[in-house]
Amino acid sequence: MYLWRIVPSARPSDTRWEDHPVYAEVIVRAETASLARLTAGRALYRDDVKTQFGEERDPIFISAFADEKLYRVSQLGPDPRFATAGVREVVHAEGPVAGQV
């Protein structure tokens, strides 16, 4: 597995944030950058950031981590704080940024 660093790429005032919390940094252990985004979204979502579309009965979760204009992902090299071996998961998260919830 690899370590991925996810950080905001949009300004805090960007309207795309809507009601999503803004995390200063998230480190995820995953196979790919896309899986890192999905893992972060599933692990750090809030229940009130769900919506329904059309005739759907179940709410659909929309993660800000999936939006490339809100967060950028880069691969980390070896870091003694975090093991690369293990299951896919968020290994570190800083946030939400104060005043941005």
N, C-alpha and C positions, 0 to 999 in steps of 0.2 A: 504494500500500500504506500501511498504518497501522502505528504502533508500539504494542505492547501490553505492559503491565507486569503480571507475574504474581507475587503474593506470598502467603505462607501466611496463611490465615484461621483455622486451628485451632491450638489449643495444642500444643506439642511432645509433651505427654503423651497426646494424643488417640489412642485405640486404632485409629482408621481409618488412621493412618499405616502400620501393620503394619511391613513391611520396607522401605518406600519411603524414599529419602533426602529430607530436607527442604531445599529450596533457599530461601535468603533472598530472592532476587529473580531473576527471569528476564525479559529483554526480548526480544520476538519481533516480527519484521516479518511481517505477514500481513494478509489482506483483512478478516477478521472475528475476533472474540474466540474463537469456537469453533475456527477454524483455528489460532489462536495456541496454544490448549490442545493440539490434536493435534500441532502442530509441536514444541512443547516436549516432549511425551511421547515422541515418536519420537526426538528428538535426544538426550535426557538419560536414557533408561532404562538400567537395569542388567540384564544377562542373567539374574541370579538372581531378578528380580522378574517371573517368568512363572509361569503355572499352567496346568493342563490341566483341562478340564471334560468330564465324562461320557466318551463314546466318542471324543472328539477325539484325533487323533494328533499334531497340531501344538500346541505351547504357545500360549496366548493371552496377549498382552501387556495388562497392566492398568496404566494410568497414573494416578498420583495427581493429575496436572494436570487430568484430566477430572472430578474430584470437586469440585463447587462448595463443599462444606463444608470441604475442605482448602485450596484455593487460590482467591483472587479475582483477577479480571482487570479492568484498567481501561485505557482508551485514553490514551496519552501524547500530548501536544502535540509540536510540533517540538523536537528535541533535537540540538544540534550534534554530539554524540558518535556519533549513529547516523543513517544515511541511510534515508529512506523508500523510495527507489528501489532496486530489486533483487529478488532472488528471496525467496520465503518461507523464513525461517530464524530460528534463535536468534541474536541479535546480541550478547547479553551474558548471562552466568549467574554468580550468586554462590552458592556452596554446593558440596556439601551442608553444612549447618550442623554444626559440630563436635558430636560425641556423638549425632547423630541418624541415623547411617547404619545 
